[in-house]
Structure formats: structure tokens, C-alpha cells
Amino acid sequence: MGDHDGLESVITIGWNAQLLAERVATALEDPKRKTPEGLSHAGEVRAYVKALPEEKRSAFIMQAINEGDRATVASVLHAQAFLSGLSAEAQSTLRQQAAAKFAPQDYAQHQAAATALDYVMEAGTKVGIRYGALTRSMHLSPAEKAAEKLKALAGG
């Protein structure tokens, strides 16, 4: 293994995660949404959702997700949450549900790639910390090393 294999793995995982995120975003898009009619429809959908009682807004969008109503879902997910009367957290949860419905494989692979990237980054951080401690100890005199070990044994 070369010196840069770990870095290349991180770059590859990150690149794949980005591609998968783009595929998921495309799956959540409604092609008509950017037409004048689509923009008007999206505004009406958001106004309708916002007019619903707060406790019914997420349920309405979940119903649209379950029914495969991409136009309604895209109208809400591709605008700021407050325009539909949703919190950012509720919109994020709905986005995850929609991704799992409209792009199940890409969404699952994206989640796996993001998790793998987190693990690789965490492992790299731990290696860096360990390497830093080793190189530091290499520069300590025997008396300094003994003092550190005594301090560690004493719980300090």
C-alpha cells in the first residue's frame, strides 16, 4: 500500500457520496417545476400546505410521498421550509422519507457512503493523534518519559 492510498480512498468515497447525493436530488425533482406553470403550481401547493393546521402539514406531504406525487413533494422540498409552514427539521425528515421512496437504492448507497466516510475520517484522526503522541515521545529524554509515565500511573 502506498503512502496516499488512504487519502485516495477518502477522495473516492467522498466523490461517490456526492454523485449519489446528486442522483437522489434528481429523483426528488419534478421536471415541470421550473416551467411557468410548474412554478405557479408549486407556489399554490406551498400556500395550501401552509394553510393546513400545523399538525397536518407533514402528514399531507407524507401522503403525497406514499402516493408517488412528485410534483407536490418537489414543491415543498425545493423551497425554504417556512414557505410551507414547516420547520427545517420537519422538511429534512420529509426529504429523507421522499429520498427513500423515490430513489431507494441511491439513497441507501449514499447513506452507506456517508457512514463509511465518517468512519474513515474518524480513523484518520485517531491515527494522527497516535502518531503525534509517538513522535512527541521520541523527542523526550528518558527522565521526561519516566515522569510522564509516573504522572499517568498517579491518575494525572
C-alpha positions as a printed Julia matrix, in Angstrom:
156×3 Matrix{Float64}:
   0.0    0.0     0.0
   1.29   3.42   -0.92
   1.5    6.46    1.3
  -1.51   8.06   -0.38
  -3.88   5.05   -0.55
  -5.85   6.26    2.47
  -6.25   9.74    1.03
  -7.3    8.29   -2.32
  -9.91   6.15   -0.55
 -11.33   9.19    1.24
 -11.48  11.13   -2.02
 -13.14   8.22   -3.84
 -15.72   7.68   -1.1
 -16.45  11.41   -0.95
 -16.76  11.64   -4.74
 -19.13   8.64   -4.84
 -21.2   10.08   -1.99
 -21.5   13.37   -3.91
 -22.59  11.57   -7.09
 -25.19   9.6    -5.16
 -26.47  12.77   -3.46
 -26.9   14.37   -6.89
 -28.8   11.31   -8.16
 -31.09  11.43   -5.12
 -31.7   15.16   -5.66
 -32.56  14.48   -9.3
 -35.02  11.77   -8.25
 -36.77  14.29   -5.98
 -37.14  16.81   -8.77
 -40.27  17.37  -10.84
 -39.27  18.27  -14.43
 -42.28  20.59  -14.79
 -41.42  22.52  -11.63
 -39.21  25.05  -13.44
 -41.79  25.97  -16.1
 -44.04  29.0   -15.54
 -46.97  26.67  -14.9
 -44.88  24.49  -12.6
 -43.68  27.49  -10.6
 -47.25  28.69  -10.2
 -48.39  25.21   -9.16
 -45.54  24.92   -6.64
 -46.49  28.25   -5.07
 -50.09  27.14   -4.74
 -49.05  23.83   -3.17
 -46.86  25.61   -0.61
 -49.68  28.05    0.2
 -52.11  25.14    0.62
 -49.72  23.27    2.92
 -49.05  26.41    4.95
 -52.81  26.97    5.37
 -53.26  23.49    6.85
 -53.23  23.15   10.63
 -49.64  22.69   11.75
 -50.19  19.11   12.91
 -51.49  18.1     9.43
 -48.75  19.57    7.23
 -46.21  16.76    7.49
 -48.95  14.14    7.2
 -50.17  15.76    3.97
 -46.67  15.64    2.46
 -46.14  12.07    3.7
 -49.34  11.08    1.91
 -48.01  12.7    -1.28
 -44.73  10.8    -0.85
 -46.54   7.49   -0.34
 -48.74   8.13   -3.39
 -45.7    9.0    -5.54
 -46.91  12.58   -6.11
 -43.54  14.0    -7.1
 -44.95  17.41   -8.12
 -46.39  18.07   -4.66
 -43.32  16.74   -2.87
 -40.89  18.74   -5.05
 -42.94  21.91   -4.48
 -42.35  21.67   -0.75
 -38.81  20.25   -0.69
 -37.28  22.64   -3.24
 -38.19  25.8    -1.37
 -37.36  27.2     2.03
 -39.22  25.32    4.75
 -41.04  28.36    6.15
 -42.79  28.93    2.8
 -44.79  25.76    3.51
 -45.12  26.45    7.22
 -42.68  23.66    8.07
 -39.69  23.68   10.36
 -36.3   22.97    8.8
 -36.21  19.75   10.83
 -39.61  18.6     9.51
 -38.57  19.4     5.94
 -35.33  17.46    6.4
 -37.22  14.43    7.7
 -39.65  14.63    4.78
 -36.72  14.91    2.36
 -35.25  11.69    3.78
 -38.6    9.92    3.5
 -39.02  11.12   -0.09
 -35.49  10.03   -0.99
 -36.16   6.57    0.41
 -39.36   6.38   -1.67
 -38.25   7.9    -4.98
 -34.6    6.73   -5.04
 -34.35   3.83   -2.58
 -31.11   2.3    -3.88
 -29.25   5.57   -4.43
 -30.41   6.89   -1.05
 -29.29   3.72    0.76
 -25.94   3.77   -1.03
 -25.49   7.46   -0.22
 -26.18   6.79    3.46
 -23.67   3.92    3.43
 -21.02   6.04    1.68
 -21.54   8.9     4.14
 -21.21   6.5     7.07
 -18.07   4.94    5.57
 -16.58   8.4     5.05
 -17.31   9.28    8.69
 -15.56   6.09    9.85
 -12.54   6.68    7.63
 -12.24  10.29    8.79
 -12.54   9.25   12.44
  -9.89   6.56   11.97
  -7.6    9.06   10.28
  -8.0   11.46   13.18
  -7.15   8.72   15.66
  -4.07   7.72   13.65
  -2.97  11.36   13.54
  -3.37  11.74   17.3
  -1.49   8.49   17.94
   1.28   9.45   15.51
   1.59  12.86   17.16
   1.93  11.24   20.58
   4.57   8.82   19.3
   6.66  11.48   17.61
   6.42  13.65   20.73
   7.62  10.79   22.93
  10.55  10.18   20.57
  11.85  13.65   21.42
  11.57  13.25   25.2
  14.56  12.38   27.33
  14.36   9.16   29.39
  13.77  11.26   32.55
  10.86  13.12   30.89
   9.35   9.82   29.69
   9.6    8.36   33.2
   7.98  11.46   34.7
   5.07  11.22   32.24
   4.54   7.53   32.99
   4.57   8.19   36.75
   2.08  11.01   36.25
  -0.18   8.71   34.21
   0.02   5.99   36.87
  -0.92   8.54   39.53
  -4.04   9.38   37.51
  -2.93  12.74   36.27
